[in-house]
Amino acid sequence: MNLSGKLLEIFQTKNISDKFKKREFVVEYAENANYPQTIAMEVQQDNCSILDKFSVGDTVDVTFDLRGRKWVSPQGETKYFNTLVAWKLAKAEGNNSGAEETSFMADDPDDLPF
């Protein structure tokens, strides 16, 4: 999946556990300029540092995977969560700094972060 928008926020890397870290960022997506949407996304593991190449205000093209999971609370209540995990980020054409593209795909497709 893809979307283009303006980077609104870039957060610090969070170490969730000894083996997992993530870094969240927010993109303003304005398919309809009257109703812009703020979309929270993340990069994971070694890809967290890739956001250092971007600044708040940059217009970016993001390629991402939509992930979801089911969770059952100790009380038996079922909840569902969605995560947008970016794997490619590029400065959109028209940025003053020129086009720059960064892909997060590993050289070894079997080297998954989980």
C-alpha positions as CSV (number, residue, x, y, z in Angstrom):
1,M,0.0,0.0,0.0
2,N,1.1,3.6,-0.6
3,L,0.3,7.1,0.5
4,S,1.8,10.5,0.1
5,G,1.6,13.3,2.6
6,K,3.5,15.7,4.8
7,L,5.5,14.5,7.8
8,L,3.9,16.1,10.9
9,E,5.9,14.3,13.6
10,I,8.9,12.0,14.0
11,F,9.2,10.3,17.4
12,Q,12.2,8.8,19.2
13,T,12.9,5.1,18.9
14,K,11.2,3.0,21.6
15,N,12.8,-0.3,22.8
16,I,9.8,-2.5,23.4
17,S,11.9,-5.5,24.5
18,D,15.5,-6.7,24.3
19,K,14.7,-8.0,20.8
20,F,12.2,-5.5,19.4
21,K,12.3,-1.7,18.8
22,K,10.1,0.6,16.8
23,R,10.0,4.3,15.8
24,E,6.7,6.0,15.1
25,F,6.0,8.9,12.8
26,V,2.9,10.8,11.6
27,V,1.9,11.7,8.1
28,E,-0.9,14.2,7.1
29,Y,-2.7,12.5,4.3
30,A,-5.0,14.9,2.3
31,E,-6.8,13.0,-0.4
32,N,-9.5,15.6,0.2
33,A,-7.9,18.9,1.2
34,N,-11.0,19.8,3.2
35,Y,-10.6,16.7,5.5
36,P,-6.9,15.9,6.0
37,Q,-6.2,12.7,8.0
38,T,-3.3,12.3,10.4
39,I,-1.9,8.8,9.9
40,A,0.3,7.2,12.6
41,M,2.9,4.8,11.1
42,E,6.0,3.0,12.2
43,V,9.3,1.5,11.2
44,Q,10.8,-1.4,13.1
45,Q,14.2,-2.8,14.2
46,D,17.2,-1.6,12.2
47,N,15.0,0.6,10.1
48,C,14.4,3.0,12.9
49,S,17.4,5.2,12.0
50,I,16.2,5.7,8.5
51,L,13.9,8.5,9.7
52,D,17.0,10.6,10.6
53,K,17.2,11.4,6.9
54,F,13.8,13.2,6.9
55,S,12.5,16.3,8.6
56,V,9.1,17.4,9.9
57,G,7.4,19.3,7.0
58,D,8.9,17.1,4.2
59,T,6.4,15.7,1.7
60,V,7.0,12.0,1.5
61,D,5.8,8.9,-0.3
62,V,5.4,5.9,2.0
63,T,5.1,2.3,1.0
64,F,3.8,0.2,3.9
65,D,2.2,-3.1,5.0
66,L,-1.1,-3.2,6.9
67,R,-0.8,-5.6,9.9
68,G,-3.5,-6.6,12.4
69,R,-3.8,-8.8,15.3
70,K,-6.4,-10.1,17.8
71,W,-5.9,-9.8,21.6
72,V,-8.0,-11.2,24.4
73,S,-7.8,-9.4,27.7
74,P,-7.6,-11.3,31.0
75,Q,-11.3,-10.5,31.4
76,G,-12.1,-12.3,28.2
77,E,-12.8,-9.1,26.1
78,T,-11.5,-9.4,22.5
79,K,-9.9,-6.4,20.9
80,Y,-8.3,-5.9,17.5
81,F,-5.3,-3.7,16.7
82,N,-3.9,-2.4,13.4
83,T,-0.4,-1.3,12.6
84,L,1.0,0.4,9.5
85,V,4.6,-0.7,9.1
86,A,6.6,1.3,6.5
87,W,9.2,-0.5,4.4
88,K,10.0,2.2,1.9
89,L,10.1,6.0,2.4
90,A,11.0,8.6,-0.3
91,K,10.9,12.4,-0.4
92,A,8.1,13.2,-2.8
93,E,8.9,15.0,-6.1
94,G,8.7,18.7,-5.6
95,N,10.6,18.8,-2.3
96,N,13.4,21.4,-2.4
97,S,15.9,18.8,-1.3
98,G,15.4,16.6,-4.3
99,A,14.1,13.0,-4.5
100,E,15.6,10.6,-2.1
101,E,14.4,7.0,-1.7
102,T,15.1,4.6,1.1
103,S,14.0,1.0,1.0
104,F,13.9,-1.2,4.1
105,M,13.9,-4.6,2.5
106,A,16.7,-6.7,3.7
107,D,19.1,-8.5,1.3
108,D,17.9,-11.8,2.7
109,P,14.0,-12.0,2.3
110,D,14.0,-14.8,4.9
111,D,15.5,-12.4,7.6
112,L,12.3,-11.3,9.2
113,P,12.2,-9.1,12.3
114,F,9.9,-11.6,14.2
